[in-house]
Each structure stands twice: as C-alpha cells, then as structure tokens.
Amino acid sequence: MAYITAEIKSSKVYHGYDEDRKPVVDDLDGGEFVKKLINVSRILSVTEDYIFIECPHNTVQTWEYKGTLEEFRLKLRRAGVPAE
C-alpha cells in the first residue's frame, strides 16, 4: 500500500441520494488543518481545493488540503502513483 502525508480538514460527507434523487450531504466543521497519513487507494479524485476520499458505509468525504494541485500530484508520483 502507498501512503502520502497531507494537511487536511474535513469539509463534507456524501451519503448517497434520497428518494427524490437529491444528494444527501452533511457539512462538517473541519476545524483546524491536521497532518494526516492517507492511504492513496482511498483517493477517488483531487481538485485544486479538495480531496475526494472513499469512506466506510458507502460514503465519500471531501477534505480541504493545504498546497496546490501540482504539489499534490508530486506527492502521489513520489508514492509511485501515476498522476498526470
């Protein structure tokens, strides 16, 4: 397994959809940024502002992170993950 370190704070948790096909989303009070060791196999995608993380119980969380998308790509590459 490959891991990377990032400074993150929780943003939202996505639970799926309700009976009207509207997303069920909880806003999280992420508080301060914390340094976290992340299993890269849990990363679904990364934007300029957020990491989308696969979580238990078929949920997805978004985490804000410090740094740029290019810096994050470099961390992934250093961990042996192709990130174009």
C-alpha positions as CSV (number, residue, x, y, z in Angstrom):
1,M,0.0,0.0,0.0
2,A,1.2,3.5,-0.8
3,Y,0.7,6.4,1.6
4,I,1.1,10.2,1.4
5,T,1.1,12.9,4.0
6,A,-1.1,16.0,3.7
7,E,-2.5,18.7,5.9
8,I,-6.3,18.4,5.6
9,K,-9.6,19.4,7.2
10,S,-12.9,17.7,6.7
11,S,-15.5,19.5,4.6
12,K,-18.5,17.3,3.6
13,V,-19.7,13.8,3.8
14,Y,-21.8,12.4,0.9
15,H,-24.2,9.6,1.9
16,G,-25.8,9.0,-1.5
17,Y,-29.2,10.1,-2.7
18,D,-32.7,10.4,-1.2
19,E,-35.9,9.1,-2.8
20,D,-36.2,12.3,-4.9
21,R,-32.6,11.6,-6.3
22,K,-31.2,14.6,-4.4
23,P,-27.8,14.2,-2.8
24,V,-27.7,13.6,0.9
25,V,-24.8,15.8,2.1
26,D,-23.7,16.8,5.6
27,D,-21.4,19.8,6.1
28,L,-18.7,19.1,8.6
29,D,-16.9,21.5,10.8
30,G,-13.4,20.6,9.8
31,G,-11.9,22.9,12.4
32,E,-8.1,23.4,12.0
33,F,-5.9,21.7,9.5
34,V,-4.3,18.4,10.7
35,K,-1.5,16.4,9.3
36,K,-2.7,13.0,8.1
37,L,-1.2,9.9,6.6
38,I,-3.5,8.9,3.7
39,N,-3.8,5.5,2.0
40,V,-3.8,6.5,-1.6
41,S,-6.1,3.7,-2.6
42,R,-8.9,5.6,-0.8
43,I,-8.4,8.7,-3.0
44,L,-11.1,9.0,-5.7
45,S,-10.1,12.3,-7.1
46,V,-8.4,15.6,-6.3
47,T,-9.3,19.2,-7.4
48,E,-7.5,22.5,-6.7
49,D,-9.3,22.7,-3.4
50,Y,-10.5,19.2,-2.3
51,I,-9.5,15.5,-2.0
52,F,-12.5,13.1,-2.5
53,I,-12.0,10.2,-0.2
54,E,-13.8,6.8,-0.1
55,C,-15.0,6.1,3.4
56,P,-16.8,3.3,5.3
57,H,-20.6,2.7,4.8
58,N,-20.5,3.7,1.1
59,T,-19.9,7.3,1.9
60,V,-17.5,9.8,0.4
61,Q,-15.9,12.7,2.2
62,T,-14.3,15.8,0.8
63,W,-11.3,17.2,2.6
64,E,-9.7,20.6,2.0
65,Y,-5.9,20.4,1.8
66,K,-3.0,22.8,2.0
67,G,-0.9,23.3,-1.1
68,T,-1.6,23.2,-4.8
69,L,-2.8,20.5,-7.1
70,E,0.6,20.3,-8.7
71,E,2.2,19.7,-5.2
72,F,-0.3,17.0,-4.5
73,R,0.4,15.3,-7.9
74,L,4.1,15.4,-7.0
75,K,3.3,13.6,-3.6
76,L,1.4,11.0,-5.5
77,R,4.2,10.5,-8.0
78,R,6.7,10.1,-5.2
79,A,4.5,7.4,-3.7
80,G,4.6,5.5,-7.0
81,V,1.1,6.6,-8.2
82,P,0.9,7.8,-11.8
83,A,-0.7,11.3,-11.6
84,E,-0.7,13.1,-14.9
